[in-house]
């Protein structure tokens, strides 16, 4: 928190904290941080993908799908977003644990 308060406009700090929280399975908290990244730098598709993964893990499948579509709108050739969208079509397919997109 102290690092973020020193750089309130630094979206990378929010991303790093969100990623750490996601690894700890604190998905709802990580979603808040990824949302801050998106609000500050909406052109960065990686925050949409990370938030999609966190949303998936709290069973917010609709939100996850919307984030993946948004990531693809920012980067049309993004293989990670495409892969997760394909996996979402199969309800029995488990998404991997959080990893860096």
ZAMARGU-4260 file (C-alpha; in steps of 0.2 Angstrom, whole numbers, plus 5000, padded with zeros to 4 digits):
<rodrens>
0) 5000/5000/5000 | 5014/5012/5004 | 5022/5010/4987 | 5005/5013/4978 | 5002/5028/4989
5) 5018/5036/4984 | 5014/5033/4965 | 4995/5035/4965 | 4994/5036/4946 | 5006/5021/4943
10) 4996/5007/4936 | 5010/4995/4936 | 5010/4995/4955 | 4991/4990/4955 | 4994/4977/4943
15) 5008/4969/4953 | 4998/4969/4969 | 4983/4962/4960 | 4994/4948/4953 | 5001/4944/4970
20) 4983/4944/4977 | 4977/4932/4964 | 4992/4920/4967 | 4985/4920/4985 | 4968/4916/4979
25) 4961/4933/4985 | 4952/4935/4969 | 4940/4948/4974 | 4954/4959/4980 | 4964/4956/4964
30) 4949/4961/4954 | 4949/4978/4962 | 4967/4981/4958 | 4965/4975/4940 | 4950/4987/4938
35) 4961/5001/4944 | 4974/4997/4931 | 4960/4997/4918 | 4953/5013/4924 | 4971/5021/4923
40) 4977/5013/4907 | 4962/5006/4897 | 4974/5002/4882 | 4984/4988/4892 | 4976/4972/4888
45) 4985/4962/4901 | 4975/4969/4915 | 4959/4963/4906 | 4966/4945/4905 | 4971/4945/4923
50) 4954/4951/4929 | 4946/4938/4918 | 4956/4924/4926 | 4951/4931/4943 | 4933/4933/4938
55) 4933/4915/4932 | 4939/4909/4949 | 4925/4917/4958 | 4912/4910/4945 | 4909/4926/4936
60) 4910/4918/4919 | 4900/4932/4910 | 4912/4945/4917 | 4927/4934/4912 | 4921/4933/4895
65) 4918/4951/4893 | 4936/4955/4899 | 4943/4943/4887 | 4933/4951/4873 | 4939/4968/4878
70) 4957/4961/4878 | 4955/4955/4860 | 4948/4972/4855 | 4964/4980/4861 | 4975/4966/4853
75) 4966/4956/4840 | 4980/4943/4839 | 4981/4940/4857 | 4983/4921/4859 | 4981/4921/4878
80) 4964/4929/4877 | 4959/4918/4862 | 4964/4902/4871 | 4954/4907/4887 | 4939/4911/4877
85) 4940/4894/4868 | 4942/4885/4885 | 4927/4895/4892 | 4916/4886/4879 | 4919/4869/4888
90) 4911/4871/4905 | 4921/4856/4912 | 4938/4863/4907 | 4948/4870/4922 | 4957/4886/4919
95) 4975/4886/4925 | 4981/4894/4941 | 4986/4912/4939 | 5001/4915/4928 | 5007/4930/4920
100) 4999/4933/4903
</rodrens>
